[in-house]
Amino acid sequence: MRGADASESCNAVPAIPDSSPYERHDSLTVVTYDHLEIVRNRADVGSYVDLAFRSGGPVLELGCGTGEVLLPIARAGVDVVGIDIASPMLDRCHVKLIRESPSVRRHVELVRGDMRRFDLDRSFALAIAPFGGFMHLLTHDDQVKCLRTVVGHLAAGARVAFDVPNRRPRCFDAPGPTDWRADDGQISLADGRRIARFTRSVARDEGPQVFDFEVAFEVVEPDGRANRVIERVPLRYTPPAEIEQILGEAGLEIENLYGGFDHQPFDACRSDDVVVVARALPSGEGP
Ligand SMILES: C[S@@+](CC[C@H](N)C(=O)[O-])C[C@H]1O[C@@H](n2cnc3c(N)ncnc32)[C@H](O)[C@@H]1O
């Protein structure tokens, strides 16, 4: 496990640390994750729990983070292994897990690892990457590599399910970042800090479809001092046509493509989300 390092901040010029904020214990991305309105009020959890329950388990969650999907799956009585590269996120998941009853805890295993390369020496009935987890893989090749690794862990008849946004981020349409957008409401942390959060997207030069999701946290300390911290998470936008290609290269095919978590059909013009349910290609048709 990596040690914690101080989140950089200053009043005038906000600092943007280079390492992923998920990998720093005191990054505000980690500290505020479970408080975010988009995390607390999300539409996807029931749908993933339903898929997990119908699969009978065991389930593999790629990028399980703080367990917002993993724990409800375990509460439904399904065995689930969560893999995540960031120990700060896993630590938070672990803290939540130990508050659960023994009957829930026994369904969960947490593994620190990279979703592109892991060997768990067992098979799963379902592998999931909720909440855009797949966007953290920044190249076509990494996305294929991840799904190939997953295919090597699938039991017969198993499925793979994940969601990504349908629309190309607006930062690719014009030079420069998008405007900052304020989140609804303020976050109050147990340590007395009050935080307002603003987000924007900035296209990266070095790779097509890769952008930084930048978050500005305006923090008021308990003693009234205010400061601003900016953190950024690089993400990849994968268009729906490319998703199908990536699945094929990994030895998977689409079973169902939805436009949201109510399982409405995917509509390239109207859908906000691309929700993919895939299965392994019949043997002999793989890559
Ligand atoms: C947006 S969070 C989603 C967490 C959780 N799945 C949820 O639905 O709330 C994305 C997670 O993916 C993890 N992650 C990013 N890249 C990864 C990689 N290469 N391998 C494993 N986990 C990764 C991050 O550490 C983070 O916890």
The ligand as a Gaussian input file, in Angstrom:
#p B3LYP/6-31G(d) Opt

LIG

0 1
 C      -15.329000       6.174000     -10.612000
 S      -14.607000       5.043000      -9.482000
 C      -15.899000       3.811000      -9.509000
 C      -15.979000       3.044000      -8.208000
 C      -17.102000       2.046000      -8.120000
 N      -17.087000       1.077000      -9.210000
 C      -18.459000       2.711000      -8.099000
 O      -19.277000       2.359000      -8.951000
 O      -18.702000       3.565000      -7.231000
 C      -13.354000       4.267000     -10.498000
 C      -12.432000       3.340000      -9.742000
 O      -11.602000       2.676000     -10.700000
 C      -10.326000       2.510000     -10.110000
 N       -9.331000       2.254000     -11.179000
 C       -8.848000       3.129000     -12.083000
 N       -7.958000       2.530000     -12.901000
 C       -7.887000       1.227000     -12.500000
 C       -7.153000       0.099000     -12.954000
 N       -6.307000       0.168000     -13.988000
 N       -7.335000      -1.082000     -12.312000
 C       -8.173000      -1.173000     -11.243000
 N       -8.890000      -0.129000     -10.773000
 C       -8.764000       1.056000     -11.393000
 C      -10.103000       3.791000      -9.335000
 O       -9.100000       3.613000      -8.345000
 C      -11.499000       4.033000      -8.770000
 O      -11.642000       3.471000      -7.496000

